C-alpha cells in the first residue's frame, strides 16, 4: 500500500484530518537532501509505515514548492527533513528525529499517533512536577527532535538546562539515559560549562560498552560522537584517547549490525574514522574504509537510499584522507544523480581540503548553475558567493557577474525573506559586508540582502 501524500493546500489537509478525526503527519523536505532520501527509502516505503496509513493524514511540503518557505514559517520548520505529528485539532504533538532507524521511528510514530498529550504539555508537567508523567510521555520526550524544535516546545527555555532538569526527574531508565545524551550534546553545542567532565566521560565509557544500549540509541551515538569527545576531553590527553577508543569499538559493532540499513552502517564507519583522528588510531583503517565503501556500493538499492549512501561513502573516504577516492566516487555520480549539484558542492569541499581554492570556486559555480528550485538556488548561490569572498576576493568581475544574476533571480522570488530563504539572504549579506571590493551590482545585492540581517 502506498502513502497518499496530500500535495495541495495544507489548510485542506488539516480540515480533512479534523473531519476524519485523524492526526496529521507533516513531512518537510527537499529532493536533494540525503537524510530526506534516507527516510523516504527506509521508513516511508516500509510496509509497517504503509500499514499505518489509514490512521493518519499525510502532508508533504517540498522546500522548493511555490509558497513553501511561507508555509515553513507558519509551521516553524526549517531543517530538512522536519517531521511533525499534529493531533486532529491541529495542535503539535511531537517532532521526530530523522536519524532513527526504521523500527524505532515506527515505534515512536505509532506512539505519537495515539498520544493523549502533546510533548509541550508533558514538558510543562515535568518541569512543574504537577503530576507524574506516564512512561509513554517520557518516551516521546526522550525521542523528541530537539535539533528541529525551532523553539516550539522550548520557547525561551535554555535547552541544556531544561534537558538536565528532565533527566533528574525522569523515572524511565531508557528515557533518562537518552535525555542524558541530549543534555551533554546541548551543552557541547552551546559551549556551556558546569559539566562534570570526568563523571560524564566515565558514564559514556560504561554506556558505550553496552552493545544493547548503543544499538537502541544508534542515532545519537553515531551523529554526536565527534562533538562529545571534543567537548569532554582535551586534545591528545589519555582521557580523549580512551573515550575515542571506546567509541570506535562501539561503532565497529554497529558497522557489522545487519539489522541496520547500509547508509547507517556507513555512518558508523565514518564515526569510527573520525575517532581515529581524535586519538583512536587504527592501523589499516584507510584500507578497511576503501574496501567497505566498495562493498556497499556493489549492492543493488533504490535511488533514494543510494543518494544517502553515496553521500555518506564520500564522507567516509574524505575523512579517511582518501580524497582521490572520494572525488572519483562523486564525479561518477554527476550524470546519473537526480541532484548532481549536491555532489558538486561536496566536490568543492574536497577541493578546499586539497588546498585548491580555484577548483573549489569552480565547483561552487557549477553547483549553483545546475541547482534547481528557488530555495535551493538561493542556498547554493550563497555558498558560491561565500567561496568567492573567501578565496578570490579580488575577482571583482566574477563577483559582479554573480551579483547581477542573483539580483535578477531575486526579482522573481516572492519568498526571499521567509525561513530558509531569509537565512541564506542574511548569509550572503554578511559575506558581502565583509568584502572590501567595490562594484555597482554587488552593492545593490548587499542592499537587497540587508533586510534579512536586520534584527
HELIX and SHEET records of a PDB file:
HELIX    1   1 UNK A   10  UNK A   20  1                                  11    
HELIX    2   2 UNK A   34  UNK A   39  1                                   6    
HELIX    3   3 UNK A   40  UNK A   44  3                                   5    
HELIX    4   4 UNK A   47  UNK A   51  1                                   5    
HELIX    5   5 UNK A   53  UNK A   55  5                                   3    
HELIX    6   6 UNK A   68  UNK A   75  1                                   8    
HELIX    7   7 UNK A  102  UNK A  113  1                                  12    
HELIX    8   8 UNK A  119  UNK A  128  1                                  10    
HELIX    9   9 UNK A  135  UNK A  142  1                                   8    
HELIX   10  10 UNK A  146  UNK A  148  5                                   3    
HELIX   11  11 UNK A  159  UNK A  169  1                                  11    
HELIX   12  12 UNK A  173  UNK A  190  1                                  18    
HELIX   13  13 UNK A  197  UNK A  208  1                                  12    
HELIX   14  14 UNK A  211  UNK A  216  1                                   6    
HELIX   15  15 UNK A  218  UNK A  232  1                                  15    
HELIX   16  16 UNK A  238  UNK A  255  1                                  18    
HELIX   17  17 UNK A  262  UNK A  278  1                                  17    
HELIX   18  18 UNK A  285  UNK A  297  1                                  13    
HELIX   19  19 UNK A  303  UNK A  319  1                                  17    
HELIX   20  20 UNK A  323  UNK A  331  1                                   9    
HELIX   21  21 UNK A  340  UNK A  354  1                                  15    
HELIX   22  22 UNK A  357  UNK A  370  1                                  14    
HELIX   23  23 UNK A  374  UNK A  391  1                                  18    
HELIX   24  24 UNK A  396  UNK A  411  1                                  16    
HELIX   25  25 UNK A  419  UNK A  434  1                                  16    
HELIX   26  26 UNK A  440  UNK A  453  1                                  14    
SHEET    1   A 5 UNK A   5  UNK A   6  0                                        
SHEET    2   A 5 UNK A  56  UNK A  62  1                                        
SHEET    3   A 5 UNK A  23  UNK A  29  1                                        
SHEET    4   A 5 UNK A  82  UNK A  86 -1                                        
SHEET    5   A 5 UNK A  92  UNK A  96 -1                                        
END                                                                             
